């Protein structure tokens, strides 16, 4: 697993495909490592002529943990309260810093422009990267994500808390509980899907302190609605109509804010990356990116 160092941080990533192929940067969501990307999605993109790069965000996977910043569940609750009141939240890093981490990875790999895609918090990082460094983003794919508007994109509190505190002593129990909470009716959790996740995440154990830091970090970036109006990259917004965490209205709003964005409403999908849907997603992303080459 390659790791590069930048500004005192270790940044781990995985890479598939030919290094001279057009690049797709896949950014994971809250607390999830790069291994959480289902391989059928990666394999579909590589088969269609792309290289795929998936980093671990700071405070995830094998990248650096920001342990000098102590965040508790009470801190998270206060940050959510301030967000609801539209008061600023201040953290030691924010989405803007995580987007800069991704940009530094592209620099390290000598990639001038890339297609950028992210899921959930990763979609927020991808959106931020498209705003901050528009010349580096060929296309943007925002999956199950939001604008930061607390009216539509803060998330449902019961679902938030259930995934922040997944009960279960083993990786299997933790992953199964999370999948069940987030799945939509069209893609219920299957034994095959669970086993595939366990193969890719054999030692899954969510670092709750790190997850709390990421929650406060994304809230620190506030409502990014006006920023999204400045996105110039061709954009595909993918959102499940049965998302139990970030409701479909959050995806619809994101598509309405980004000029010219395409909205793909996936009927009955929750806040998930279902294995059964990954080849379809990869093919749709590849077709979209083919229309807007690097």
Secondary structure, 3 states (H helix, E strand, C coil): CEEEEECCEEEEEEEECCCCCEEEEEECCCCCCHHHCCHHHHHHHHHCCEEEEEECCCCCCCCCCCCCCCCCHHHHHHHHHHHHCCCCCCCCCCHHHHHHHHHHHHHHCCCCCEEEEEECHHHHHHHHHHHHCHHHEEEEEEECCCCCCCCCCCCCHHHHHHHHCCCCCCHHHHHHHHHHHHCCHHHCCCHHHHHHHHHHCCCCCCCHHHHHHHHHHHHHCCCCHHHHCCCCCEEEEEEECCCCCCCHHHHHHHHHHCCCCEEEEECCCCCCCCHHHHHHHHHHHHHHHHCCCC
